[in-house]
Amino acid sequence: MKRGAGDLYPALKAAVKEATVDVRVSKTSCMGVCATGSTVVIMPDNIWLGEVSVDDIPEILAMLSVE
């Protein structure tokens, strides 16, 4: 994993578990958008977030909590 993804994955997984939102955090290989750095995809809404860092986790959790 490059560009901070190694730090992002465990931090996002832990934050989701602590927030008790019903989502799955998964790792994948290259999604063809390497120029945007660490990428988070929220499915089934097909929301792609590029250049994501650990600092963005609260905003991502807020997106997941919206009904």
N, C-alpha and C positions, 0 to 999 in steps of 0.2 A: 504494500500500500504506500502511496506517495502523497506528498503535500499535506500531511497532517491527518490523513485518513486513519492511520494507526492509533492516534489519540482520540479521534472523533468517534469511532465505532464503539469502544467500551463505555465512553462517557455518555453517548446517546442511549445505548442499551440500558445503562444504570438509571439514567434520568427517566426514561419511559417506564421502567419497572417501578420506580419510586412514585411517579405521578399516577400510576394505576390506570393509564389509558390502554385501551384494547387494541394494540398494534404490535406488529412484529418488526424487529430491527434485524436486517440481514446484510451480509457482505456479498459482494459480487465481484467479478473480474471487470475489466474495462467495459464501460458502457458507451464508448466512442466519443466522450466529451472531456478528454483528459485536459484540454486547454483551460477548463473551468475549475480545475483542482478537485477537491473532495466534493462529491455530488450526493445529494439526498433526493430520492424520488418518493413521493407520497402517492400511493395507489389506493383505491382505484381512481382517484381524482386526476392522475397524470400531472402532478405538480412537480417540476424539476427545480431544485435549488442548487446553484453552483457556488463555488468558492466558500463552502460552508466550513466553519470552524467550531470548536467547542463553545466559543462565546455566543454562537447562534442558537444553542440548544433551547434556552428559554422561549425564544420566538417560535421555534419549531413546535415546542410543546403547546404554545398558545394556539397555533394553527390546528393542531390535532384535537384540541379541546372544544373548538367551535362546532356547534351542532347546527 
